[in-house]
Amino acid sequence: MIFGLRSMISTRAYLTTFGLPLKEKSNAPVTMKSNPWVQLAGARNIMFGASIVALQYLGDLRAMGTIFLCGLVISVTDAYVTWNYGERNAAWSHIYGTIFAALLGGYLVWIS
């Protein structure tokens, strides 16, 4: 959820952290109009975070694990796009996050 909120508040910093920094050197603010995909990604991250928190609160570990496993599609895509078109150093955080989500999701489904 925090990454989603950050993308809406500080778009330029989020792009850099994500691994796809802006190529132009302008200090002009990045707005929803100039780069709308960032807000879409932010909303996606907020939704995933809220789902995980809600399922944890409800004690539904199997559903929580399923959300992590379904999210692997997005995690793998993030890693692929960042590796091929962005900053390779930043792509490693996506790769590690994908591995973590797969292990945690599998574990939560397995123990439930």
C-alpha positions in Angstrom: 0.0 0.0 0.0 2.8 2.4 0.8 4.3 2.1 -2.7 0.9 2.8 -4.2 0.5 5.9 -2.1 4.1 7.0 -2.9 3.4 6.8 -6.6 0.5 9.2 -6.3 2.3 11.7 -4.1 5.8 11.6 -5.4 5.6 10.2 -9.0 9.2 11.0 -10.0 10.7 9.4 -7.0 8.5 6.3 -7.5 9.6 5.9 -11.1 13.3 6.0 -10.0 12.7 3.5 -7.2 10.7 1.2 -9.5 13.6 1.2 -11.9 12.1 3.2 -14.8 13.4 6.7 -14.2 12.4 9.5 -16.5 14.9 10.0 -19.3 14.5 13.8 -19.5 16.5 16.0 -17.2 13.7 18.4 -16.5 12.8 19.3 -12.9 9.3 19.9 -13.9 6.8 18.0 -11.8 5.6 14.7 -13.2 1.8 14.8 -13.2 -0.9 12.3 -13.8 -1.3 13.9 -17.3 2.3 13.5 -18.2 2.7 10.0 -16.9 -0.6 8.3 -16.1 0.6 4.7 -15.9 2.3 5.5 -12.6 -1.0 6.3 -10.9 -2.5 3.1 -12.4 0.4 1.1 -10.9 -0.2 2.9 -7.6 -3.8 2.0 -7.5 -2.9 -1.6 -8.2 -0.5 -1.6 -5.3 -3.0 0.0 -2.9 -5.5 -2.7 -3.9 -3.1 -5.5 -3.3 -2.0 -4.1 0.0 -5.6 -3.5 1.2 -6.6 -7.1 0.2 -3.7 -8.6 2.1 -4.5 -6.5 5.2 -8.2 -7.4 5.0 -7.6 -11.1 4.6 -5.0 -11.1 7.4 -7.6 -9.4 9.6 -10.2 -12.0 8.7 -7.7 -14.8 9.3 -8.0 -16.3 5.9 -4.5 -17.4 5.2 -5.4 -19.6 2.2 -7.0 -16.6 0.4 -4.0 -14.4 1.4 -1.6 -16.9 -0.1 -3.7 -17.1 -3.2 -3.6 -13.3 -3.7 0.3 -13.5 -3.4 0.4 -16.3 -6.0 -1.9 -14.5 -8.4 0.2 -11.4 -8.0 3.1 -13.3 -9.4 1.9 -12.4 -12.9 2.4 -8.7 -12.1 5.7 -9.3 -10.2 7.2 -11.3 -13.1 6.1 -8.6 -15.5 7.6 -5.8 -13.4 10.9 -7.7 -13.2 10.9 -8.4 -16.9 10.1 -4.8 -18.0 12.5 -3.2 -15.5 15.3 -5.6 -16.5 14.9 -5.1 -20.2 13.9 -1.4 -20.4 14.9 0.2 -17.1 17.6 0.0 -14.5 19.0 -3.5 -14.0 20.0 -2.8 -10.4 16.4 -1.9 -9.6 15.2 -5.0 -11.4 16.8 -7.2 -8.7 14.3 -5.8 -6.1 11.5 -7.0 -8.4 13.2 -10.4 -8.8 13.6 -10.8 -5.0 10.1 -9.6 -4.4 8.8 -12.2 -6.9 10.7 -15.0 -5.2 9.5 -13.9 -1.8 5.8 -13.6 -2.9 6.0 -17.1 -4.5 7.5 -18.7 -1.3 5.2 -16.8 1.1 2.1 -17.4 -1.1 2.9 -21.1 -1.4 3.5 -21.5 2.3 0.3 -19.8 3.2 -1.7 -22.0 0.9 0.1 -25.1 2.1 -0.4 -24.5 5.8 -4.1 -23.7 5.4 
